[in-house]
Amino acid sequence: MATKKATKNSTAEKNAKKTSSSRSYSPAAGESVEREMKAMKQGKLKSGSGQKVTNPKQAIAIGLSEARKAGKKVPKKKS
């Protein structure tokens, strides 16, 4: 019986190629999102209407919006 085994090097190389070639968000944008997520978990994050944010997706959207305003590398909004 012949079985195929994936070597560690080949899978590591494939994963490295995937992440490095198609990075769509800058590290600074990620830091902005992390900051907003932390504020949401502490209960300090407010939406534009002044209500407390409890949804993680909304916190991510706020972080990306701030990164866009600051000129960081962030993809365009989906329409």
mmCIF file of the N, C-alpha and C atoms, coordinates in Angstrom:
data_MODEL
# 
_entry.id   MODEL 
# 
loop_
_atom_site.group_PDB 
_atom_site.id 
_atom_site.type_symbol 
_atom_site.label_atom_id 
_atom_site.label_alt_id 
_atom_site.label_comp_id 
_atom_site.label_asym_id 
_atom_site.label_entity_id 
_atom_site.label_seq_id 
_atom_site.pdbx_PDB_ins_code 
_atom_site.Cartn_x 
_atom_site.Cartn_y 
_atom_site.Cartn_z 
_atom_site.occupancy 
_atom_site.B_iso_or_equiv 
_atom_site.pdbx_formal_charge 
_atom_site.auth_seq_id 
_atom_site.auth_comp_id 
_atom_site.auth_asym_id 
_atom_site.auth_atom_id 
_atom_site.pdbx_PDB_model_num 
ATOM 1   N N  . MET A 1 1  ? 0.821   -1.173 0.000  1.00 0.00 ? 1  MET A N  1 
ATOM 2   C CA . MET A 1 1  ? 0.000   0.000  0.000  1.00 0.00 ? 1  MET A CA 1 
ATOM 3   C C  . MET A 1 1  ? 0.873   1.247  0.000  1.00 0.00 ? 1  MET A C  1 
ATOM 4   N N  . ALA A 1 2  ? 0.585   2.108  -0.941 1.00 0.00 ? 2  ALA A N  1 
ATOM 5   C CA . ALA A 1 2  ? 1.314   3.371  -1.022 1.00 0.00 ? 2  ALA A CA 1 
ATOM 6   C C  . ALA A 1 2  ? 0.403   4.488  -0.536 1.00 0.00 ? 2  ALA A C  1 
ATOM 7   N N  . THR A 1 3  ? 0.858   5.186  0.468  1.00 0.00 ? 3  THR A N  1 
ATOM 8   C CA . THR A 1 3  ? 0.065   6.301  0.980  1.00 0.00 ? 3  THR A CA 1 
ATOM 9   C C  . THR A 1 3  ? 0.848   7.591  0.776  1.00 0.00 ? 3  THR A C  1 
ATOM 10  N N  . LYS A 1 4  ? 0.108   8.635  0.492  1.00 0.00 ? 4  LYS A N  1 
ATOM 11  C CA . LYS A 1 4  ? 0.743   9.930  0.303  1.00 0.00 ? 4  LYS A CA 1 
ATOM 12  C C  . LYS A 1 4  ? 0.799   10.652 1.634  1.00 0.00 ? 4  LYS A C  1 
ATOM 13  N N  . LYS A 1 5  ? 1.935   11.231 1.907  1.00 0.00 ? 5  LYS A N  1 
ATOM 14  C CA . LYS A 1 5  ? 2.093   12.026 3.108  1.00 0.00 ? 5  LYS A CA 1 
ATOM 15  C C  . LYS A 1 5  ? 2.513   13.428 2.690  1.00 0.00 ? 5  LYS A C  1 
ATOM 16  N N  . ALA A 1 6  ? 1.820   14.404 3.193  1.00 0.00 ? 6  ALA A N  1 
ATOM 17  C CA . ALA A 1 6  ? 2.202   15.785 2.909  1.00 0.00 ? 6  ALA A CA 1 
ATOM 18  C C  . ALA A 1 6  ? 3.346   16.155 3.846  1.00 0.00 ? 6  ALA A C  1 
ATOM 19  N N  . THR A 1 7  ? 4.396   16.638 3.270  1.00 0.00 ? 7  THR A N  1 
ATOM 20  C CA . THR A 1 7  ? 5.525   17.030 4.099  1.00 0.00 ? 7  THR A CA 1 
ATOM 21  C C  . THR A 1 7  ? 5.241   18.378 4.734  1.00 0.00 ? 7  THR A C  1 
ATOM 22  N N  . LYS A 1 8  ? 5.898   18.635 5.822  1.00 0.00 ? 8  LYS A N  1 
ATOM 23  C CA . LYS A 1 8  ? 5.699   19.895 6.527  1.00 0.00 ? 8  LYS A CA 1 
ATOM 24  C C  . LYS A 1 8  ? 6.124   21.077 5.663  1.00 0.00 ? 8  LYS A C  1 
ATOM 25  N N  . ASN A 1 9  ? 7.183   20.901 4.898  1.00 0.00 ? 9  ASN A N  1 
ATOM 26  C CA . ASN A 1 9  ? 7.679   22.004 4.086  1.00 0.00 ? 9  ASN A CA 1 
ATOM 27  C C  . ASN A 1 9  ? 6.690   22.402 2.997  1.00 0.00 ? 9  ASN A C  1 
ATOM 28  N N  . SER A 1 10 ? 6.093   21.448 2.350  1.00 0.00 ? 10 SER A N  1 
ATOM 29  C CA . SER A 1 10 ? 5.197   21.788 1.246  1.00 0.00 ? 10 SER A CA 1 
ATOM 30  C C  . SER A 1 10 ? 3.942   22.494 1.741  1.00 0.00 ? 10 SER A C  1 
ATOM 31  N N  . THR A 1 11 ? 3.373   22.061 2.857  1.00 0.00 ? 11 THR A N  1 
ATOM 32  C CA . THR A 1 11 ? 2.177   22.729 3.359  1.00 0.00 ? 11 THR A CA 1 
ATOM 33  C C  . THR A 1 11 ? 2.521   24.103 3.928  1.00 0.00 ? 11 THR A C  1 
ATOM 34  N N  . ALA A 1 12 ? 3.665   24.222 4.560  1.00 0.00 ? 12 ALA A N  1 
ATOM 35  C CA . ALA A 1 12 ? 4.071   25.518 5.094  1.00 0.00 ? 12 ALA A CA 1 
ATOM 36  C C  . ALA A 1 12 ? 4.317   26.516 3.967  1.00 0.00 ? 12 ALA A C  1 
ATOM 37  N N  . GLU A 1 13 ? 4.903   26.044 2.881  1.00 0.00 ? 13 GLU A N  1 
ATOM 38  C CA . GLU A 1 13 ? 5.151   26.932 1.743  1.00 0.00 ? 13 GLU A CA 1 
ATOM 39  C C  . GLU A 1 13 ? 3.839   27.389 1.118  1.00 0.00 ? 13 GLU A C  1 
ATOM 40  N N  . LYS A 1 14 ? 2.874   26.487 1.005  1.00 0.00 ? 14 LYS A N  1 
ATOM 41  C CA . LYS A 1 14 ? 1.577   26.850 0.438  1.00 0.00 ? 14 LYS A CA 1 
ATOM 42  C C  . LYS A 1 14 ? 0.884   27.893 1.297  1.00 0.00 ? 14 LYS A C  1 
ATOM 43  N N  . ASN A 1 15 ? 0.913   27.714 2.614  1.00 0.00 ? 15 ASN A N  1 
ATOM 44  C CA . ASN A 1 15 ? 0.276   28.663 3.519  1.00 0.00 ? 15 ASN A CA 1 
ATOM 45  C C  . ASN A 1 15 ? 0.965   30.017 3.474  1.00 0.00 ? 15 ASN A C  1 
ATOM 46  N N  . ALA A 1 16 ? 2.278   30.027 3.374  1.00 0.00 ? 16 ALA A N  1 
ATOM 47  C CA . ALA A 1 16 ? 3.022   31.279 3.307  1.00 0.00 ? 16 ALA A CA 1 
ATOM 48  C C  . ALA A 1 16 ? 2.690   32.036 2.033  1.00 0.00 ? 16 ALA A C  1 
ATOM 49  N N  . LYS A 1 17 ? 2.535   31.326 0.934  1.00 0.00 ? 17 LYS A N  1 
ATOM 50  C CA . LYS A 1 17 ? 2.204   31.977 -0.330 1.00 0.00 ? 17 LYS A CA 1 
ATOM 51  C C  . LYS A 1 17 ? 0.815   32.599 -0.274 1.00 0.00 ? 17 LYS A C  1 
ATOM 52  N N  . LYS A 1 18 ? -0.128  31.924 0.360  1.00 0.00 ? 18 LYS A N  1 
ATOM 53  C CA . LYS A 1 18 ? -1.499  32.431 0.447  1.00 0.00 ? 18 LYS A CA 1 
ATOM 54  C C  . LYS A 1 18 ? -1.549  33.734 1.232  1.00 0.00 ? 18 LYS A C  1 
ATOM 55  N N  . THR A 1 19 ? -0.871  33.793 2.366  1.00 0.00 ? 19 THR A N  1 
ATOM 56  C CA . THR A 1 19 ? -0.983  34.953 3.235  1.00 0.00 ? 19 THR A CA 1 
ATOM 57  C C  . THR A 1 19 ? -0.163  36.135 2.740  1.00 0.00 ? 19 THR A C  1 
ATOM 58  N N  . SER A 1 20 ? 1.006   35.909 2.199  1.00 0.00 ? 20 SER A N  1 
ATOM 59  C CA . SER A 1 20 ? 1.856   37.027 1.842  1.00 0.00 ? 20 SER A CA 1 
ATOM 60  C C  . SER A 1 20 ? 1.457   37.684 0.529  1.00 0.00 ? 20 SER A C  1 
ATOM 61  N N  . SER A 1 21 ? 0.914   36.953 -0.405 1.00 0.00 ? 21 SER A N  1 
ATOM 62  C CA . SER A 1 21 ? 0.642   37.521 -1.712 1.00 0.00 ? 21 SER A CA 1 
ATOM 63  C C  . SER A 1 21 ? -0.679  38.268 -1.778 1.00 0.00 ? 21 SER A C  1 
ATOM 64  N N  . SER A 1 22 ? -1.612  37.973 -0.903 1.00 0.00 ? 22 SER A N  1 
ATOM 65  C CA . SER A 1 22 ? -2.922  38.600 -1.031 1.00 0.00 ? 22 SER A CA 1 
ATOM 66  C C  . SER A 1 22 ? -3.355  39.290 0.263  1.00 0.00 ? 22 SER A C  1 
ATOM 67  N N  . ARG A 1 23 ? -2.482  40.080 0.826  1.00 0.00 ? 23 ARG A N  1 
ATOM 68  C CA . ARG A 1 23 ? -2.838  40.798 2.044  1.00 0.00 ? 23 ARG A CA 1 
ATOM 69  C C  . ARG A 1 23 ? -3.610  42.049 1.659  1.00 0.00 ? 23 ARG A C  1 
ATOM 70  N N  . SER A 1 24 ? -4.891  42.109 2.039  1.00 0.00 ? 24 SER A N  1 
ATOM 71  C CA . SER A 1 24 ? -5.727  43.224 1.621  1.00 0.00 ? 24 SER A CA 1 
ATOM 72  C C  . SER A 1 24 ? -5.860  44.290 2.704  1.00 0.00 ? 24 SER A C  1 
ATOM 73  N N  . TYR A 1 25 ? -5.528  43.984 3.940  1.00 0.00 ? 25 TYR A N  1 
ATOM 74  C CA . TYR A 1 25 ? -5.615  44.944 5.029  1.00 0.00 ? 25 TYR A CA 1 
ATOM 75  C C  . TYR A 1 25 ? -4.220  45.209 5.571  1.00 0.00 ? 25 TYR A C  1 
ATOM 76  N N  . SER A 1 26 ? -3.922  46.458 5.892  1.00 0.00 ? 26 SER A N  1 
ATOM 77  C CA . SER A 1 26 ? -2.623  46.781 6.462  1.00 0.00 ? 26 SER A CA 1 
ATOM 78  C C  . SER A 1 26 ? -2.599  46.396 7.943  1.00 0.00 ? 26 SER A C  1 
ATOM 79  N N  . PRO A 1 27 ? -1.418  46.183 8.499  1.00 0.00 ? 27 PRO A N  1 
ATOM 80  C CA . PRO A 1 27 ? -1.343  45.887 9.934  1.00 0.00 ? 27 PRO A CA 1 
ATOM 81  C C  . PRO A 1 27 ? -1.913  47.024 10.789 1.00 0.00 ? 27 PRO A C  1 
ATOM 82  N N  . ALA A 1 28 ? -1.772  48.253 10.325 1.00 0.00 ? 28 ALA A N  1 
ATOM 83  C CA . ALA A 1 28 ? -2.317  49.391 11.072 1.00 0.00 ? 28 ALA A CA 1 
ATOM 84  C C  . ALA A 1 28 ? -3.844  49.325 11.125 1.00 0.00 ? 28 ALA A C  1 
ATOM 85  N N  . ALA A 1 29 ? -4.460  48.852 10.052 1.00 0.00 ? 29 ALA A N  1 
ATOM 86  C CA . ALA A 1 29 ? -5.913  48.695 10.042 1.00 0.00 ? 29 ALA A CA 1 
ATOM 87  C C  . ALA A 1 29 ? -6.320  47.622 11.049 1.00 0.00 ? 29 ALA A C  1 
ATOM 88  N N  . GLY A 1 30 ? -5.542  46.562 11.151 1.00 0.00 ? 30 GLY A N  1 
ATOM 89  C CA . GLY A 1 30 ? -5.821  45.510 12.125 1.00 0.00 ? 30 GLY A CA 1 
ATOM 90  C C  . GLY A 1 30 ? -5.729  46.020 13.554 1.00 0.00 ? 30 GLY A C  1 
ATOM 91  N N  . GLU A 1 31 ? -4.766  46.909 13.797 1.00 0.00 ? 31 GLU A N  1 
ATOM 92  C CA . GLU A 1 31 ? -4.633  47.482 15.132 1.00 0.00 ? 31 GLU A CA 1 
ATOM 93  C C  . GLU A 1 31 ? -5.841  48.347 15.477 1.00 0.00 ? 31 GLU A C  1 
ATOM 94  N N  . SER A 1 32 ? -6.356  49.059 14.489 1.00 0.00 ? 32 SER A N  1 
ATOM 95  C CA . SER A 1 32 ? -7.542  49.886 14.714 1.00 0.00 ? 32 SER A CA 1 
ATOM 96  C C  . SER A 1 32 ? -8.738  49.016 15.082 1.00 0.00 ? 32 SER A C  1 
ATOM 97  N N  . VAL A 1 33 ? -8.891  47.898 14.391 1.00 0.00 ? 33 VAL A N  1 
ATOM 98  C CA . VAL A 1 33 ? -9.998  46.987 14.677 1.00 0.00 ? 33 VAL A CA 1 
ATOM 99  C C  . VAL A 1 33 ? -9.826  46.373 16.064 1.00 0.00 ? 33 VAL A C  1 
ATOM 100 N N  . GLU A 1 34 ? -8.602  45.994 16.409 1.00 0.00 ? 34 GLU A N  1 
ATOM 101 C CA . GLU A 1 34 ? -8.344  45.417 17.728 1.00 0.00 ? 34 GLU A CA 1 
ATOM 102 C C  . GLU A 1 34 ? -8.704  46.404 18.837 1.00 0.00 ? 34 GLU A C  1 
ATOM 103 N N  . ARG A 1 35 ? -8.359  47.684 18.631 1.00 0.00 ? 35 ARG A N  1 
ATOM 104 C CA . ARG A 1 35 ? -8.653  48.713 19.627 1.00 0.00 ? 35 ARG A CA 1 
ATOM 105 C C  . ARG A 1 35 ? -10.167 48.858 19.822 1.00 0.00 ? 35 ARG A C  1 
ATOM 106 N N  . GLU A 1 36 ? -10.918 48.827 18.727 1.00 0.00 ? 36 GLU A N  1 
ATOM 107 C CA . GLU A 1 36 ? -12.371 48.967 18.818 1.00 0.00 ? 36 GLU A CA 1 
ATOM 108 C C  . GLU A 1 36 ? -13.010 47.736 19.453 1.00 0.00 ? 36 GLU A C  1 
ATOM 109 N N  . MET A 1 37 ? -12.482 46.551 19.158 1.00 0.00 ? 37 MET A N  1 
ATOM 110 C CA . MET A 1 37 ? -13.004 45.325 19.767 1.00 0.00 ? 37 MET A CA 1 
ATOM 111 C C  . MET A 1 37 ? -12.788 45.355 21.280 1.00 0.00 ? 37 MET A C  1 
ATOM 112 N N  . LYS A 1 38 ? -11.615 45.834 21.695 1.00 0.00 ? 38 LYS A N  1 
ATOM 113 C CA . LYS A 1 38 ? -11.315 45.910 23.124 1.00 0.00 ? 38 LYS A CA 1 
ATOM 114 C C  . LYS A 1 38 ? -12.274 46.882 23.815 1.00 0.00 ? 38 LYS A C  1 
ATOM 115 N N  . ALA A 1 39 ? -12.540 48.026 23.157 1.00 0.00 ? 39 ALA A N  1 
ATOM 116 C CA . ALA A 1 39 ? -13.466 49.002 23.718 1.00 0.00 ? 39 ALA A CA 1 
ATOM 117 C C  . ALA A 1 39 ? -14.875 48.418 23.810 1.00 0.00 ? 39 ALA A C  1 
ATOM 118 N N  . MET A 1 40 ? -15.269 47.628 22.821 1.00 0.00 ? 40 MET A N  1 
ATOM 119 C CA . MET A 1 40 ? -16.595 47.011 22.838 1.00 0.00 ? 40 MET A CA 1 
ATOM 120 C C  . MET A 1 40 ? -16.703 46.034 24.015 1.00 0.00 ? 40 MET A C  1 
ATOM 121 N N  . LYS A 1 41 ? -15.672 45.243 24.214 1.00 0.00 ? 41 LYS A N  1 
ATOM 122 C CA . LYS A 1 41 ? -15.699 44.257 25.301 1.00 0.00 ? 41 LYS A CA 1 
ATOM 123 C C  . LYS A 1 41 ? -15.731 44.925 26.667 1.00 0.00 ? 41 LYS A C  1 
ATOM 124 N N  . GLN A 1 42 ? -15.131 46.117 26.758 1.00 0.00 ? 42 GLN A N  1 
ATOM 125 C CA . GLN A 1 42 ? -15.150 46.859 28.018 1.00 0.00 ? 42 GLN A CA 1 
ATOM 126 C C  . GLN A 1 42 ? -16.447 47.641 28.194 1.00 0.00 ? 42 GLN A C  1 
ATOM 127 N N  . GLY A 1 43 ? -17.263 47.715 27.144 1.00 0.00 ? 43 GLY A N  1 
ATOM 128 C CA . GLY A 1 43 ? -18.532 48.432 27.212 1.00 0.00 ? 43 GLY A CA 1 
ATOM 129 C C  . GLY A 1 43 ? -18.406 49.919 26.988 1.00 0.00 ? 43 GLY A C  1 
ATOM 130 N N  . LYS A 1 44 ? -17.285 50.349 26.379 1.00 0.00 ? 44 LYS A N  1 
ATOM 131 C CA . LYS A 1 44 ? -17.045 51.776 26.186 1.00 0.00 ? 44 LYS A CA 1 
ATOM 132 C C  . LYS A 1 44 ? -17.315 52.243 24.755 1.00 0.00 ? 44 LYS A C  1 
ATOM 133 N N  . LEU A 1 45 ? -17.557 51.323 23.835 1.00 0.00 ? 45 LEU A N  1 
ATOM 134 C CA . LEU A 1 45 ? -17.721 51.686 22.433 1.00 0.00 ? 45 LEU A CA 1 
ATOM 135 C C  . LEU A 1 45 ? -19.150 52.121 22.155 1.00 0.00 ? 45 LEU A C  1 
ATOM 136 N N  . LYS A 1 46 ? -19.290 53.296 21.540 1.00 0.00 ? 46 LYS A N  1 
ATOM 137 C CA . LYS A 1 46 ? -20.605 53.838 21.206 1.00 0.00 ? 46 LYS A CA 1 
ATOM 138 C C  . LYS A 1 46 ? -20.728 53.955 19.690 1.00 0.00 ? 46 LYS A C  1 
ATOM 139 N N  . SER A 1 47 ? -21.936 53.773 19.185 1.00 0.00 ? 47 SER A N  1 
ATOM 140 C CA . SER A 1 47 ? -22.196 53.931 17.757 1.00 0.00 ? 47 SER A CA 1 
ATOM 141 C C  . SER A 1 47 ? -22.435 55.404 17.453 1.00 0.00 ? 47 SER A C  1 
ATOM 142 N N  . GLY A 1 48 ? -22.695 55.716 16.209 1.00 0.00 ? 48 GLY A N  1 
ATOM 143 C CA . GLY A 1 48 ? -22.939 57.096 15.818 1.00 0.00 ? 48 GLY A CA 1 
ATOM 144 C C  . GLY A 1 48 ? -24.152 57.701 16.494 1.00 0.00 ? 48 GLY A C  1 
ATOM 145 N N  . SER A 1 49 ? -25.138 56.876 16.820 1.00 0.00 ? 49 SER A N  1 
ATOM 146 C CA . SER A 1 49 ? -26.348 57.384 17.479 1.00 0.00 ? 49 SER A CA 1 
ATOM 147 C C  . SER A 1 49 ? -26.168 57.500 18.989 1.00 0.00 ? 49 SER A C  1 
ATOM 148 N N  . GLY A 1 50 ? -25.022 57.077 19.507 1.00 0.00 ? 50 GLY A N  1 
ATOM 149 C CA . GLY A 1 50 ? -24.750 57.198 20.935 1.00 0.00 ? 50 GLY A CA 1 
ATOM 150 C C  . GLY A 1 50 ? -25.087 55.973 21.747 1.00 0.00 ? 50 GLY A C  1 
ATOM 151 N N  . GLN A 1 51 ? -25.622 54.925 21.097 1.00 0.00 ? 51 GLN A N  1 
ATOM 152 C CA . GLN A 1 51 ? -25.950 53.708 21.826 1.00 0.00 ? 51 GLN A CA 1 
ATOM 153 C C  . GLN A 1 51 ? -24.729 52.803 21.941 1.00 0.00 ? 51 GLN A C  1 
ATOM 154 N N  . LYS A 1 52 ? -24.726 51.989 22.984 1.00 0.00 ? 52 LYS A N  1 
ATOM 155 C CA . LYS A 1 52 ? -23.608 51.080 23.221 1.00 0.00 ? 52 LYS A CA 1 
ATOM 156 C C  . LYS A 1 52 ? -23.580 49.988 22.153 1.00 0.00 ? 52 LYS A C  1 
ATOM 157 N N  . VAL A 1 53 ? -22.375 49.684 21.652 1.00 0.00 ? 53 VAL A N  1 
ATOM 158 C CA . VAL A 1 53 ? -22.199 48.645 20.638 1.00 0.00 ? 53 VAL A CA 1 
ATOM 159 C C  . VAL A 1 53 ? -22.009 47.312 21.341 1.00 0.00 ? 53 VAL A C  1 
ATOM 160 N N  . THR A 1 54 ? -22.812 46.300 20.960 1.00 0.00 ? 54 THR A N  1 
ATOM 161 C CA . THR A 1 54 ? -22.681 44.969 21.545 1.00 0.00 ? 54 THR A CA 1 
ATOM 162 C C  . THR A 1 54 ? -22.369 43.917 20.494 1.00 0.00 ? 54 THR A C  1 
ATOM 163 N N  . ASN A 1 55 ? -22.490 44.259 19.224 1.00 0.00 ? 55 ASN A N  1 
ATOM 164 C CA . ASN A 1 55 ? -22.272 43.310 18.141 1.00 0.00 ? 55 ASN A CA 1 
ATOM 165 C C  . ASN A 1 55 ? -20.821 43.408 17.660 1.00 0.00 ? 55 ASN A C  1 
ATOM 166 N N  . PRO A 1 56 ? -20.058 42.305 17.672 1.00 0.00 ? 56 PRO A N  1 
ATOM 167 C CA . PRO A 1 56 ? -18.668 42.340 17.220 1.00 0.00 ? 56 PRO A CA 1 
ATOM 168 C C  . PRO A 1 56 ? -18.515 42.805 15.773 1.00 0.00 ? 56 PRO A C  1 
ATOM 169 N N  . LYS A 1 57 ? -19.469 42.452 14.916 1.00 0.00 ? 57 LYS A N  1 
ATOM 170 C CA . LYS A 1 57 ? -19.382 42.883 13.522 1.00 0.00 ? 57 LYS A CA 1 
ATOM 171 C C  . LYS A 1 57 ? -19.458 44.401 13.416 1.00 0.00 ? 57 LYS A C  1 
ATOM 172 N N  . GLN A 1 58 ? -20.263 45.008 14.261 1.00 0.00 ? 58 GLN A N  1 
ATOM 173 C CA . GLN A 1 58 ? -20.378 46.458 14.246 1.00 0.00 ? 58 GLN A CA 1 
ATOM 174 C C  . GLN A 1 58 ? -19.070 47.093 14.739 1.00 0.00 ? 58 GLN A C  1 
ATOM 175 N N  . ALA A 1 59 ? -18.437 46.485 15.719 1.00 0.00 ? 59 ALA A N  1 
ATOM 176 C CA . ALA A 1 59 ? -17.161 47.002 16.215 1.00 0.00 ? 59 ALA A CA 1 
ATOM 177 C C  . ALA A 1 59 ? -16.089 46.922 15.124 1.00 0.00 ? 59 ALA A C  1 
ATOM 178 N N  . ILE A 1 60 ? -16.092 45.845 14.358 1.00 0.00 ? 60 ILE A N  1 
ATOM 179 C CA . ILE A 1 60 ? -15.141 45.700 13.257 1.00 0.00 ? 60 ILE A CA 1 
ATOM 180 C C  . ILE A 1 60 ? -15.397 46.774 12.216 1.00 0.00 ? 60 ILE A C  1 
ATOM 181 N N  . ALA A 1 61 ? -16.664 47.013 11.900 1.00 0.00 ? 61 ALA A N  1 
ATOM 182 C CA . ALA A 1 61 ? -17.007 48.030 10.908 1.00 0.00 ? 61 ALA A CA 1 
ATOM 183 C C  . ALA A 1 61 ? -16.548 49.413 11.363 1.00 0.00 ? 61 ALA A C  1 
ATOM 184 N N  . ILE A 1 62 ? -16.678 49.714 12.637 1.00 0.00 ? 62 ILE A N  1 
ATOM 185 C CA . ILE A 1 62 ? -16.235 51.008 13.164 1.00 0.00 ? 62 ILE A CA 1 
ATOM 186 C C  . ILE A 1 62 ? -14.720 51.117 13.053 1.00 0.00 ? 62 ILE A C  1 
ATOM 187 N N  . GLY A 1 63 ? -14.000 50.046 13.394 1.00 0.00 ? 63 GLY A N  1 
ATOM 188 C CA . GLY A 1 63 ? -12.543 50.047 13.305 1.00 0.00 ? 63 GLY A CA 1 
ATOM 189 C C  . GLY A 1 63 ? -12.059 50.241 11.884 1.00 0.00 ? 63 GLY A C  1 
ATOM 190 N N  . LEU A 1 64 ? -12.702 49.558 10.921 1.00 0.00 ? 64 LEU A N  1 
ATOM 191 C CA . LEU A 1 64 ? -12.303 49.706 9.523  1.00 0.00 ? 64 LEU A CA 1 
ATOM 192 C C  . LEU A 1 64 ? -12.629 51.100 9.007  1.00 0.00 ? 64 LEU A C  1 
ATOM 193 N N  . SER A 1 65 ? -13.743 51.645 9.441  1.00 0.00 ? 65 SER A N  1 
ATOM 194 C CA . SER A 1 65 ? -14.114 52.992 9.035  1.00 0.00 ? 65 SER A CA 1 
ATOM 195 C C  . SER A 1 65 ? -13.079 54.011 9.510  1.00 0.00 ? 65 SER A C  1 
ATOM 196 N N  . GLU A 1 66 ? -12.646 53.881 10.751 1.00 0.00 ? 66 GLU A N  1 
ATOM 197 C CA . GLU A 1 66 ? -11.624 54.786 11.276 1.00 0.00 ? 66 GLU A CA 1 
ATOM 198 C C  . GLU A 1 66 ? -10.299 54.616 10.544 1.00 0.00 ? 66 GLU A C  1 
ATOM 199 N N  . ALA A 1 67 ? -9.972  53.382 10.176 1.00 0.00 ? 67 ALA A N  1 
ATOM 200 C CA . ALA A 1 67 ? -8.734  53.136 9.433  1.00 0.00 ? 67 ALA A CA 1 
ATOM 201 C C  . ALA A 1 67 ? -8.808  53.791 8.051  1.00 0.00 ? 67 ALA A C  1 
ATOM 202 N N  . ARG A 1 68 ? -9.967  53.724 7.412  1.00 0.00 ? 68 ARG A N  1 
ATOM 203 C CA . ARG A 1 68 ? -10.142 54.371 6.105  1.00 0.00 ? 68 ARG A CA 1 
ATOM 204 C C  . ARG A 1 68 ? -9.955  55.880 6.225  1.00 0.00 ? 68 ARG A C  1 
ATOM 205 N N  . LYS A 1 69 ? -10.561 56.475 7.259  1.00 0.00 ? 69 LYS A N  1 
ATOM 206 C CA . LYS A 1 69 ? -10.452 57.917 7.463  1.00 0.00 ? 69 LYS A CA 1 
ATOM 207 C C  . LYS A 1 69 ? -9.006  58.331 7.710  1.00 0.00 ? 69 LYS A C  1 
ATOM 208 N N  . ALA A 1 70 ? -8.234  57.462 8.353  1.00 0.00 ? 70 ALA A N  1 
ATOM 209 C CA . ALA A 1 70 ? -6.833  57.759 8.650  1.00 0.00 ? 70 ALA A CA 1 
ATOM 210 C C  . ALA A 1 70 ? -5.923  57.483 7.451  1.00 0.00 ? 70 ALA A C  1 
ATOM 211 N N  . GLY A 1 71 ? -6.483  56.937 6.367  1.00 0.00 ? 71 GLY A N  1 
ATOM 212 C CA . GLY A 1 71 ? -5.688  56.688 5.158  1.00 0.00 ? 71 GLY A CA 1 
ATOM 213 C C  . GLY A 1 71 ? -4.943  55.375 5.153  1.00 0.00 ? 71 GLY A C  1 
ATOM 214 N N  . LYS A 1 72 ? -5.331  54.445 5.994  1.00 0.00 ? 72 LYS A N  1 
ATOM 215 C CA . LYS A 1 72 ? -4.691  53.129 6.026  1.00 0.00 ? 72 LYS A CA 1 
ATOM 216 C C  . LYS A 1 72 ? -5.159  52.293 4.842  1.00 0.00 ? 72 LYS A C  1 
ATOM 217 N N  . LYS A 1 73 ? -4.432  51.219 4.560  1.00 0.00 ? 73 LYS A N  1 
ATOM 218 C CA . LYS A 1 73 ? -4.781  50.345 3.441  1.00 0.00 ? 73 LYS A CA 1 
ATOM 219 C C  . LYS A 1 73 ? -5.924  49.424 3.846  1.00 0.00 ? 73 LYS A C  1 
ATOM 220 N N  . VAL A 1 74 ? -7.112  49.736 3.340  1.00 0.00 ? 74 VAL A N  1 
ATOM 221 C CA . VAL A 1 74 ? -8.322  48.959 3.617  1.00 0.00 ? 74 VAL A CA 1 
ATOM 222 C C  . VAL A 1 74 ? -9.108  48.857 2.316  1.00 0.00 ? 74 VAL A C  1 
ATOM 223 N N  . PRO A 1 75 ? -9.631  47.699 1.949  1.00 0.00 ? 75 PRO A N  1 
ATOM 224 C CA . PRO A 1 75 ? -10.421 47.600 0.726  1.00 0.00 ? 75 PRO A CA 1 
ATOM 225 C C  . PRO A 1 75 ? -11.653 48.504 0.770  1.00 0.00 ? 75 PRO A C  1 
ATOM 226 N N  . LYS A 1 76 ? -12.179 48.802 -0.408 1.00 0.00 ? 76 LYS A N  1 
ATOM 227 C CA . LYS A 1 76 ? -13.375 49.627 -0.506 1.00 0.00 ? 76 LYS A CA 1 
ATOM 228 C C  . LYS A 1 76 ? -14.565 48.913 0.101  1.00 0.00 ? 76 LYS A C  1 
ATOM 229 N N  . LYS A 1 77 ? -15.554 49.690 0.523  1.00 0.00 ? 77 LYS A N  1 
ATOM 230 C CA . LYS A 1 77 ? -16.782 49.112 1.075  1.00 0.00 ? 77 LYS A CA 1 
ATOM 231 C C  . LYS A 1 77 ? -17.527 48.377 -0.025 1.00 0.00 ? 77 LYS A C  1 
ATOM 232 N N  . LYS A 1 78 ? -18.202 47.289 0.352  1.00 0.00 ? 78 LYS A N  1 
ATOM 233 C CA . LYS A 1 78 ? -19.057 46.589 -0.598 1.00 0.00 ? 78 LYS A CA 1 
ATOM 234 C C  . LYS A 1 78 ? -20.348 47.379 -0.743 1.00 0.00 ? 78 LYS A C  1 
ATOM 235 N N  . SER A 1 79 ? -20.825 47.488 -1.967 1.00 0.00 ? 79 SER A N  1 
ATOM 236 C CA . SER A 1 79 ? -22.059 48.269 -2.157 1.00 0.00 ? 79 SER A CA 1 
ATOM 237 C C  . SER A 1 79 ? -23.284 47.393 -2.174 1.00 0.00 ? 79 SER A C  1 
# 
